[in-house]
Amino acid sequence: MSLAVFFSIVVSLMLCVSYVCYCIVMHAHSKDYAKISKTSTFYCLKCDSVYVSRTGEKSKACPKCGYKNTQMKF
């Protein structure tokens, strides 16, 4: 086996390992994003608090003062 063939095999293996690592990281990242995308963020106009709802509601009462606020738009 010549030196050029050996290095081409090593480089190919390194590229394959890098691609597998990239796929694993992106899969974990997409799971985290899926969790965040199912939440709704609210800002209370009465007591200035920020809170999150995991149910995806469009309006929710503030846990501190009870004032009903609408979902924040980003």
N, C-alpha and C positions, 0 to 999 in steps of 0.2 A: 504494500500500500504506500503510495507516494505521500509526501507531506501536504500537497495541495488537496488531495482527496480527504485526508485526515482532518484538515482545518475546515473543509466544506461540511463534513459531517458534524463537527463540533459546533460550527456556527448554526447549522440547521437545527440541531438539538436545542441550542440556546434560544433560538427564535420560537420553537415549539413550546418550550417551558414558559417563555415570556408571554406568549399568547394565552396559554392556559391560566396563568396568574392574572392576566388582564380580564379574562372572562369571569373568573371567580370574584374579583373585586367589583366588576360592573354588576354582577348578579346581586351581591350584597347591597350595593348602592341602590339598585332599583327596588329592593325590598324596603329599605328605609324610606325612600321617596313615596312608596305606596302607602305607608303608614301616615306620613305627613299629609299627603293629599286628601286623606279621609277626614281631616280635622278642619274645624272652622274657628277662626280667631275673631274675638269680639273686643271692643273698646267701650267702656262705660262712660257715657257723657255726663253722668251725674257725679260719680266718685273717682273718675280718672283711673280706673283699674283695667288691666288687660287680662282676659281669661280665654280659655280654649274649650271647645266642645268637641267630643270625639264622634258625635252622632251625625254631623253634617247638617245641622239645622240652619235655617236662614235667620232666625231671631231667637234669642235666649235671654232669660233674666239673669242679672248680675248676681253672683253668689254673695257679695258684700251688702249691697243696698236693695236688691230686688228690682231695679229699674230694667225694663225690657229693651235690649239693644239689638240692632241689626248687624249682620256679618260684615266684617271689614273687607274691602275690595283692594287687591294689590295690582 
